[in-house]
C-alpha cells in the first residue's frame, strides 16, 4: 500500500491548473456537465451523507486495507472529494523502516515525506492535515546489518516540522539522541536530534516515549524540552528492556516539571508517580495510567493530589505482605468515573458509587514478555462479586471469565448493576472451560445470574472456539449462542453481540428487532 501512485496522479492533474490551484485547499465542489451543457449541481447534503458514512469507519483505517482503498478511490472522483476524503488517509501516519517480512506490506509514507522535503505544494498542504504521527521500531533497524533503512530516519525527521497541525507524537523503540555511541557518528551527524525537531511542532499536545533509548541524552536537553513544550498528555514507558538505556533519575525528575499542566499521564516509572504527591498546586490530571507501584499508601497520597481525576488504570503488582491493611478510598476522588485494575488487586480499592465504567480484566501487555494479568484467586472473585452492588451507576463492566465460572459454581444470585448497558467477558488465557460446547452447557445458568433488562451490548473475548479454529468453525459457534439468546428473555434490550479473539479477529452481530433475528454487521 504505497501512496506514490496516488500522489503522482494528483501531480498530473494539478499541472493542468494554475500554480495557485495546486494546494489541496483551493479545490472546489464538482461541476456536472452533459457534453457542453451544464447540469444542476447535486445538493451538498448528499455528498456529506457519503462522506459521513465513510468517516464513521475511521477507527479501522490502520487494520482495514479495504477501507483505505475505498477512501483513496473516492478521493479520485473529483477535486472536492479529494479535499474531503484524502486527508482521512493521512490523519494518522506511522513512520517505520522498510523491513522484509509481514511489515513490508504496511503502508509506506516515504514518498509522502520525500515530496514534502522537495517542496511540492500538494504534499505540503496535505501535511497540514496530519494530526497523529508515530515513529516505530527504528531502534533494531538502525542496529541491524541492513544499510537500506538508515537514510529514511533522516528523511522522516526533516519532513516532521512540516506537519504543523500535529497534536500527537508517539516515539516507540527509537534513539532519542542524534549520535548514539554504539552507532557510527559519521553516518548520523546530519540527522537532526529528535528533541530539537519536537520543538518545531507548535500544536503538539500529546507525547509518548515508549521503550526509547536515552543514551547520551543530557539533563540540559530535557530542561530545554520541558520549558518549550505545552503538553496535556505525556506517556513514559521503559518496560524493563535491558537493551535500551533508560533515563536517569535526574532526567525523570526534570520530566516531573510537566505534571502541573498535564491532563493525562501514563508511566511505569515509580519515581515519576511519586512526584505527584509533592505537586504544588494540586495537579490537574484527569487520566492516570500507572504500572509498577511499590507502595499502596504512597500511591494513595499521590491520587489524593489529583481531585479532578476521572479515569484511573492501575497495573501495579505490590507485595501483599508489604501492603497488608492499606487501601485507597476511591470515594475521595469524587470526579472518578472510569476505573481499571487486575482482579487480584481490586481489594485495595474501596468503592466509589459515582463510577460508570469498571474493568477487572487487564490483558497481557504486548510490549513485555511477562503478562500483566495473573491468576485471580477465588477470594478476589468473592470480593468483586459482593462489591458489584456498591456501584449502582455502572454502565460498562469488563470482567475476567473466571468470575463467571465462580458465580455459577457458587450458586450466586446477586443481580447485575441496574444501569448496566455493556458487559464484556474476557478469557485472558483461552481457558478450555470456555470452548463452545462447555460454554453452552452453563449458558442457562449464566442467563439466570447475569440477566439484565438494561443490557444492550455483550462482548465475549476468546471465549468461544479455540485459537487454532478456522473462521468458519468460529462463526458456527457464535451462531449457536445467538440462537440461544433469541430464545431467552434474560436480555430483552440486547441489540449487539461481539465475539473476539486475542489474535484480533472480531465478529459483530446486531439485532434490529426481535422478529428479524441476528445479522452479521462486520467481520474483521
C-alpha positions as CSV (number, residue, x, y, z in Angstrom):
1,X,0.0,0.0,0.0
2,X,2.1,2.9,-1.3
3,X,0.7,6.4,-1.7
4,X,3.2,7.2,-4.5
5,X,0.8,6.4,-7.4
6,X,-1.9,8.5,-5.7
7,X,0.4,11.5,-5.4
8,X,1.7,11.0,-9.0
9,X,-1.9,11.1,-10.3
10,X,-2.7,14.3,-8.4
11,X,0.5,15.9,-9.6
12,X,-0.5,15.3,-13.2
13,X,-4.0,16.7,-12.5
14,X,-2.7,19.7,-10.7
15,X,-0.3,20.5,-13.5
16,X,-3.3,21.4,-15.7
17,X,-4.3,24.2,-13.3
18,X,-2.6,27.5,-12.4
19,X,0.1,27.5,-9.8
20,X,-2.2,28.8,-7.0
21,X,-4.6,25.8,-7.6
22,X,-2.0,23.2,-6.7
23,X,-2.8,23.3,-2.9
24,X,-5.4,20.8,-1.8
25,X,-7.5,23.5,-0.1
26,X,-8.2,25.7,-3.2
27,X,-10.2,23.0,-5.0
28,X,-13.9,23.4,-5.2
29,X,-17.0,21.3,-5.5
30,X,-17.6,19.3,-8.7
31,X,-19.3,20.6,-11.8
32,X,-21.9,18.4,-13.6
33,X,-22.0,18.5,-17.4
34,X,-23.6,16.7,-20.3
35,X,-21.2,17.4,-23.1
36,X,-21.1,21.3,-23.3
37,X,-24.4,21.6,-21.3
38,X,-24.1,22.4,-17.6
39,X,-26.3,20.4,-15.3
40,X,-27.8,21.4,-11.9
41,X,-25.4,20.6,-9.1
42,X,-26.1,17.7,-6.7
43,X,-27.1,19.0,-3.3
44,X,-24.1,19.2,-1.0
45,X,-26.1,17.3,1.7
46,X,-25.9,14.1,-0.5
47,X,-22.2,14.4,-0.7
48,X,-22.0,14.9,3.1
49,X,-24.0,11.8,3.6
50,X,-21.5,9.8,1.6
51,X,-18.5,11.4,3.5
52,X,-20.2,10.7,6.9
53,X,-20.7,7.1,6.0
54,X,-17.0,6.6,5.2
55,X,-15.8,8.7,8.1
56,X,-17.7,6.6,10.6
57,X,-15.1,3.8,10.0
58,X,-12.0,5.8,10.7
59,X,-11.1,3.6,13.6
60,X,-10.5,0.8,11.2
61,X,-8.1,2.6,8.9
62,X,-5.0,1.0,10.3
63,X,-6.5,-2.5,10.3
64,X,-8.7,-2.4,7.2
65,X,-6.8,-2.1,3.9
66,X,-10.1,-2.2,2.0
67,X,-11.3,0.9,3.9
68,X,-8.2,2.8,2.9
69,X,-8.6,1.7,-0.7
70,X,-12.2,2.9,-0.6
71,X,-11.1,6.3,0.7
72,X,-8.3,6.7,-1.8
73,X,-10.6,5.7,-4.7
74,X,-13.3,8.1,-3.6
75,X,-10.8,10.9,-3.4
76,X,-10.1,10.5,-7.1
77,X,-13.7,11.2,-8.2
78,X,-13.2,15.0,-8.2
79,X,-11.3,17.8,-6.6
80,X,-13.8,18.4,-3.8
81,X,-13.9,14.7,-2.9
82,X,-10.2,14.9,-2.7
83,X,-10.4,17.7,-0.2
84,X,-12.9,15.8,2.0
85,X,-11.5,12.3,1.8
86,X,-7.8,12.2,1.1
87,X,-6.9,13.7,4.5
88,X,-8.5,10.7,6.2
89,X,-5.7,8.6,4.9
90,X,-3.1,11.0,6.2
91,X,-4.7,12.0,9.6
92,X,-2.6,9.3,11.3
93,X,0.8,8.3,9.8
94,X,3.3,5.7,11.0
95,X,7.0,6.1,10.0
96,X,8.6,2.7,10.1
97,X,11.7,1.3,8.5
98,X,11.0,-0.7,5.2
99,X,11.7,-4.2,6.6
100,X,11.2,-7.5,4.9
101,X,8.6,-10.0,6.1
102,X,5.0,-9.1,7.2
103,X,5.7,-5.4,7.6
104,X,6.7,-4.9,4.0
105,X,3.0,-4.7,3.2
106,X,2.4,-1.9,5.7
107,X,1.7,1.5,4.1
108,X,4.8,3.4,3.5
109,X,5.0,7.2,3.8
110,X,8.4,7.6,2.3
111,X,7.1,9.1,-1.0
112,X,5.0,11.5,1.0
113,X,7.9,12.7,3.1
114,X,10.2,13.0,0.1
115,X,7.6,15.1,-1.7
116,X,7.4,17.4,1.4
117,X,11.1,17.8,1.5
118,X,11.2,18.6,-2.2
119,X,8.8,21.5,-1.5
120,X,5.9,20.1,-3.6
121,X,2.8,22.3,-2.8
122,X,0.3,19.4,-2.9
123,X,2.2,17.3,-0.4
124,X,3.0,20.3,1.9
125,X,-0.7,21.3,2.0
126,X,-1.7,17.7,2.7
127,X,0.9,17.6,5.5
128,X,-1.0,20.2,7.5
129,X,-3.9,17.7,7.8
130,X,-1.8,15.2,9.7
131,X,-3.0,15.0,13.3
132,X,-1.1,12.0,14.7
133,X,2.4,10.6,13.9
134,X,4.3,7.6,15.2
135,X,8.0,6.7,14.8
136,X,8.1,3.0,15.4
137,X,10.8,0.2,15.5
138,X,13.8,2.2,14.4
139,X,16.0,1.0,17.3
140,X,16.5,-2.5,16.0
141,X,16.6,-1.4,12.3
142,X,19.5,1.0,12.9
143,X,21.5,-1.6,14.8
144,X,20.9,-4.3,12.1
145,X,23.2,-5.1,9.2
146,X,21.0,-3.5,6.6
147,X,22.1,-0.1,5.5
148,X,18.9,0.5,3.4
149,X,16.9,1.8,6.3
150,X,19.4,4.3,7.5
151,X,18.7,7.3,5.2
152,X,14.9,7.1,5.9
153,X,15.1,8.2,9.5
154,X,16.7,11.5,8.3
155,X,14.0,11.8,5.6
156,X,11.2,11.4,8.1
157,X,12.7,13.8,10.6
158,X,13.2,16.5,8.1
159,X,9.6,16.2,7.0
160,X,8.2,16.2,10.5
161,X,8.3,20.1,11.1
162,X,6.0,20.5,8.1
163,X,3.3,18.6,10.0
164,X,2.4,22.0,11.5
165,X,-1.0,20.9,12.9
166,X,0.4,17.7,14.5
167,X,-1.1,17.2,18.0
168,X,0.1,13.7,18.9
169,X,3.6,12.2,18.5
170,X,4.4,8.6,19.5
171,X,8.1,7.5,19.6
172,X,8.4,3.8,20.1
173,X,11.7,2.0,20.1
174,X,13.7,4.9,18.7
175,X,17.0,6.6,19.6
176,X,16.4,10.0,21.1
177,X,19.9,11.2,20.6
178,X,21.5,12.0,17.3
179,X,24.8,10.2,17.7
180,X,24.4,7.1,19.9
181,X,27.8,5.7,20.8
182,X,27.0,2.2,19.6
183,X,26.5,3.6,16.0
184,X,28.9,5.3,13.6
185,X,28.7,9.0,14.4
186,X,29.8,9.9,10.8
187,X,26.6,8.3,9.4
188,X,24.3,10.4,11.6
189,X,25.9,13.7,12.1
190,X,23.5,15.3,9.7
191,X,20.4,13.8,11.3
192,X,18.6,16.4,13.5
193,X,18.3,15.4,17.2
194,X,14.8,14.1,18.0
195,X,14.1,16.7,20.7
196,X,15.1,19.6,18.5
197,X,12.6,18.5,16.0
198,X,9.9,18.3,18.6
199,X,10.4,21.9,19.5
200,X,9.3,22.9,16.0
201,X,5.8,21.4,16.4
202,X,3.7,24.3,17.7
203,X,0.5,22.4,18.3
204,X,1.9,19.3,19.9
205,X,-0.1,18.4,23.0
206,X,0.5,14.7,23.4
207,X,3.8,12.9,23.5
208,X,4.6,9.2,24.1
209,X,8.1,7.9,24.7
210,X,7.8,4.1,24.7
211,X,10.8,2.0,25.2
212,X,13.1,4.7,23.7
213,X,16.9,4.8,24.1
214,X,18.1,7.7,26.2
215,X,21.8,7.1,25.8
216,X,23.8,10.4,25.8
217,X,20.6,12.5,26.3
218,X,21.6,15.2,28.7
219,X,19.7,16.8,31.6
220,X,20.1,20.2,29.9
221,X,18.3,18.8,26.8
222,X,15.3,17.7,28.9
223,X,15.3,21.0,30.8
224,X,15.0,22.9,27.5
225,X,12.4,20.4,26.3
226,X,10.0,20.9,29.3
227,X,10.4,24.7,29.0
228,X,9.4,24.8,25.3
229,X,6.6,22.3,25.0
230,X,3.0,22.6,26.3
231,X,1.8,19.1,26.7
232,X,-1.6,17.9,28.0
233,X,-0.7,14.2,27.6
234,X,2.6,12.6,28.4
235,X,3.4,8.8,28.5
236,X,6.8,7.5,29.5
237,X,7.4,3.7,29.5
238,X,10.6,1.6,29.9
239,X,9.1,-1.9,30.1
240,X,12.3,-3.2,31.7
241,X,14.0,-3.6,28.4
242,X,17.7,-4.2,29.1
243,X,18.7,-3.5,25.5
244,X,18.0,0.2,25.8
245,X,19.4,2.9,28.0
246,X,16.7,4.1,30.3
247,X,16.6,7.7,31.5
248,X,18.5,8.6,34.7
249,X,16.7,9.7,37.9
250,X,17.8,13.2,37.1
251,X,16.1,13.2,33.8
252,X,12.9,11.7,35.2
253,X,12.8,14.4,37.9
254,X,13.1,17.0,35.1
255,X,10.1,15.4,33.4
256,X,8.1,15.9,36.6
257,X,8.1,19.6,35.7
258,X,5.4,18.7,33.2
259,X,3.0,17.5,35.9
260,X,1.5,20.9,36.7
261,X,-0.1,21.3,33.3
262,X,-0.8,17.6,32.3
263,X,-4.4,16.3,32.0
264,X,-3.2,12.7,31.1
265,X,-0.2,10.7,32.4
266,X,0.9,7.2,31.7
267,X,4.1,5.7,33.1
268,X,5.8,2.7,34.6
269,X,8.2,5.0,36.5
270,X,7.5,4.8,40.2
271,X,9.8,7.8,40.7
272,X,7.6,9.9,38.4
273,X,4.4,8.8,40.1
274,X,5.9,9.8,43.5
275,X,6.3,13.3,42.3
276,X,2.5,13.7,42.1
277,X,2.4,13.7,45.9
278,X,4.5,16.8,46.1
279,X,2.9,18.6,43.2
280,X,2.1,22.2,44.1
281,X,-0.5,23.4,43.4
282,X,-2.6,20.2,43.0
283,X,-2.2,18.6,39.7
284,X,-5.0,19.0,37.0
285,X,-4.7,15.3,36.0
286,X,-7.9,13.8,34.6
287,X,-6.5,10.4,33.4
288,X,-3.7,8.4,35.1
289,X,-2.3,5.0,34.0
290,X,0.2,3.6,36.5
291,X,2.1,0.4,36.0
292,X,4.6,-0.5,38.7
293,X,3.6,0.7,42.2
294,X,5.9,-0.2,45.1
295,X,3.7,1.2,48.0
296,X,-0.1,1.4,48.1
297,X,0.0,4.1,50.9
298,X,2.3,6.4,48.9
299,X,0.2,5.8,45.8
300,X,-2.9,6.8,47.6
301,X,-1.3,10.1,48.7
302,X,-0.5,10.7,45.0
303,X,-4.0,10.1,43.9
304,X,-5.5,12.4,46.6
305,X,-3.4,15.2,45.0
306,X,-5.4,14.8,41.8
307,X,-9.0,15.7,42.8
308,X,-10.0,16.2,39.1
309,X,-9.2,12.6,38.2
310,X,-11.9,11.0,36.0
311,X,-10.1,7.8,34.8
312,X,-7.6,5.6,36.7
313,X,-5.9,2.5,35.3
314,X,-3.7,0.5,37.8
315,X,-1.4,-2.3,36.7
316,X,0.9,-2.5,39.7
317,X,2.0,-5.7,41.5
318,X,2.5,-4.7,45.1
319,X,3.7,-7.3,47.6
320,X,0.7,-8.3,49.8
321,X,3.0,-8.7,52.8
322,X,4.3,-5.1,52.5
323,X,0.9,-3.6,51.7
324,X,-1.3,-5.6,54.1
325,X,-4.1,-3.4,55.5
326,X,-3.5,-0.5,53.2
327,X,-6.3,0.8,51.0
328,X,-7.3,3.6,48.6
329,X,-10.6,5.3,49.1
330,X,-11.9,5.9,45.6
331,X,-14.8,7.8,47.2
332,X,-12.3,10.7,47.9
333,X,-12.0,11.1,44.1
334,X,-15.4,12.5,43.5
335,X,-14.9,13.0,39.8
336,X,-13.7,9.5,39.1
337,X,-15.9,7.7,36.5
338,X,-13.7,5.0,34.9
339,X,-11.5,2.5,36.9
340,X,-9.4,-0.5,35.8
341,X,-7.2,-2.9,37.7
342,X,-6.3,-6.6,37.8
343,X,-8.9,-8.6,39.7
344,X,-6.4,-9.8,42.3
345,X,-5.7,-6.2,43.3
346,X,-9.3,-5.0,43.5
347,X,-9.4,-5.3,47.3
348,X,-7.0,-2.4,47.7
349,X,-9.6,0.0,46.2
350,X,-12.7,0.8,48.2
351,X,-15.9,1.7,46.5
352,X,-17.0,4.8,44.7
353,X,-20.7,5.0,43.8
354,X,-20.0,7.5,41.1
355,X,-18.2,5.0,38.8
356,X,-19.8,4.4,35.5
357,X,-17.2,2.1,33.9
358,X,-15.2,-0.7,35.8
359,X,-12.7,-3.2,34.4
360,X,-11.2,-6.1,36.3
361,X,-9.8,-7.8,33.3
362,X,-6.5,-6.1,32.3
363,X,-5.0,-8.0,29.4
364,X,-1.5,-9.1,28.6
365,X,1.0,-6.3,27.7
366,X,2.2,-7.0,24.2
367,X,5.4,-5.0,24.8
368,X,6.5,-7.1,27.7
369,X,7.4,-10.8,28.0
370,X,5.6,-11.3,31.3
371,X,1.8,-10.9,31.4
372,X,0.2,-8.1,33.4
373,X,-2.8,-10.3,34.1
374,X,-2.1,-13.0,36.6
375,X,-4.2,-15.8,38.1
376,X,-7.1,-14.5,40.1
377,X,-7.7,-16.3,43.4
378,X,-11.2,-17.2,44.4
379,X,-11.1,-14.7,47.4
380,X,-10.7,-11.8,45.0
381,X,-13.7,-13.1,42.9
382,X,-15.8,-13.2,46.1
383,X,-14.9,-9.6,46.9
384,X,-15.6,-8.4,43.3
385,X,-19.0,-10.1,43.2
386,X,-20.1,-8.9,46.6
387,X,-19.0,-5.3,45.8
388,X,-20.8,-5.0,42.5
389,X,-23.9,-3.9,44.3
390,X,-22.0,-0.9,45.6
391,X,-21.7,0.5,42.1
392,X,-25.3,1.3,41.2
393,X,-24.4,3.7,38.3
394,X,-22.1,1.3,36.4
395,X,-23.0,1.3,32.7
396,X,-20.0,-0.6,31.4
397,X,-18.4,-3.7,33.1
398,X,-15.4,-5.7,32.0
399,X,-14.6,-8.9,33.8
400,X,-12.3,-11.9,33.5
401,X,-14.1,-15.1,32.6
402,X,-13.1,-16.7,35.9
403,X,-15.8,-14.7,37.7
404,X,-18.5,-16.3,35.5
405,X,-17.3,-19.7,36.4
406,X,-17.1,-18.8,40.1
407,X,-20.6,-17.3,40.2
408,X,-22.1,-20.3,38.5
409,X,-20.3,-22.8,40.7
410,X,-21.0,-20.9,43.9
411,X,-24.7,-20.5,43.1
412,X,-24.6,-16.7,43.4
413,X,-27.8,-14.9,42.7
414,X,-26.7,-11.2,43.0
415,X,-28.3,-9.2,40.2
416,X,-26.2,-7.2,37.7
417,X,-26.0,-3.4,38.3
418,X,-29.3,-1.9,37.3
419,X,-27.8,0.7,34.9
420,X,-25.6,-1.8,33.2
421,X,-25.5,-1.3,29.4
422,X,-22.4,-3.1,28.2
423,X,-20.9,-6.3,29.6
424,X,-17.5,-7.6,28.4
425,X,-16.2,-11.1,29.4
426,X,-12.5,-11.7,28.7
427,X,-10.9,-15.1,28.9
428,X,-7.3,-13.9,29.1
429,X,-5.7,-17.3,28.9
430,X,-8.0,-19.1,26.5
431,X,-9.4,-21.4,29.1
432,X,-10.6,-24.8,27.8
433,X,-13.6,-24.3,30.1
434,X,-15.0,-21.8,27.7
435,X,-14.8,-23.6,24.4
436,X,-18.1,-23.6,22.6
437,X,-19.5,-26.9,24.0
438,X,-18.6,-26.2,27.6
439,X,-19.9,-22.6,27.5
440,X,-23.2,-23.7,26.1
441,X,-23.7,-26.1,29.0
442,X,-23.6,-23.3,31.5
443,X,-25.3,-20.7,29.4
444,X,-28.7,-21.2,31.0
445,X,-27.2,-20.5,34.5
446,X,-25.3,-17.6,33.2
447,X,-28.5,-16.0,31.9
448,X,-30.2,-16.5,35.3
449,X,-27.4,-15.0,37.3
450,X,-26.5,-12.2,34.9
451,X,-29.8,-11.5,33.3
452,X,-30.4,-7.7,32.9
453,X,-33.2,-5.8,31.4
454,X,-31.0,-2.8,30.6
455,X,-28.0,-4.6,28.9
456,X,-27.7,-3.6,25.2
457,X,-24.2,-4.8,24.3
458,X,-22.4,-8.1,25.1
459,X,-18.8,-8.7,24.2
460,X,-17.1,-12.1,24.5
461,X,-13.3,-12.2,24.1
462,X,-11.6,-15.5,23.4
463,X,-14.4,-17.5,25.0
464,X,-15.9,-19.3,22.1
465,X,-13.9,-21.7,20.0
466,X,-10.1,-22.4,20.0
467,X,-7.4,-20.1,18.8
468,X,-6.5,-22.6,16.0
469,X,-10.0,-23.0,14.7
470,X,-10.8,-21.6,11.3
471,X,-13.2,-18.7,10.7
472,X,-16.0,-20.9,9.5
473,X,-15.9,-23.0,12.7
474,X,-15.8,-19.9,14.9
475,X,-18.8,-18.4,13.1
476,X,-20.8,-21.6,13.6
477,X,-20.0,-21.5,17.4
478,X,-21.3,-17.9,17.5
479,X,-24.5,-18.7,15.7
480,X,-25.3,-21.3,18.3
481,X,-25.1,-18.9,21.1
482,X,-27.0,-16.2,19.2
483,X,-29.8,-18.8,18.7
484,X,-30.0,-19.4,22.4
485,X,-30.1,-15.6,23.1
486,X,-33.0,-15.3,20.7
487,X,-34.9,-18.0,22.6
488,X,-34.4,-16.4,26.0
489,X,-35.8,-13.3,27.7
490,X,-32.8,-12.7,30.0
491,X,-31.5,-9.8,27.9
492,X,-34.6,-8.2,26.3
493,X,-32.8,-5.0,25.4
494,X,-29.7,-6.7,23.8
495,X,-29.0,-5.4,20.3
496,X,-25.3,-6.1,19.8
497,X,-23.1,-9.1,20.4
498,X,-19.4,-9.1,19.6
499,X,-17.1,-12.2,19.6
500,X,-13.4,-11.5,19.5
501,X,-10.1,-13.4,19.7
502,X,-6.8,-12.4,21.2
503,X,-5.3,-12.5,17.7
504,X,-7.5,-9.6,16.7
505,X,-10.3,-11.3,14.8
506,X,-13.8,-10.0,15.6
507,X,-17.4,-10.7,14.6
508,X,-20.1,-8.2,15.4
509,X,-23.8,-9.2,15.2
510,X,-26.7,-6.8,15.6
511,X,-30.4,-7.4,16.1
512,X,-32.6,-4.7,14.6
513,X,-35.8,-6.2,16.1
514,X,-36.9,-9.4,17.7
515,X,-38.7,-10.8,14.7
516,X,-35.8,-10.4,12.2
517,X,-33.2,-12.2,14.4
518,X,-29.4,-11.5,14.2
519,X,-27.4,-10.1,11.3
520,X,-23.7,-10.1,10.9
521,X,-22.6,-6.5,10.8
522,X,-18.8,-6.8,10.4
523,X,-16.1,-9.5,10.4
524,X,-12.6,-8.2,10.8
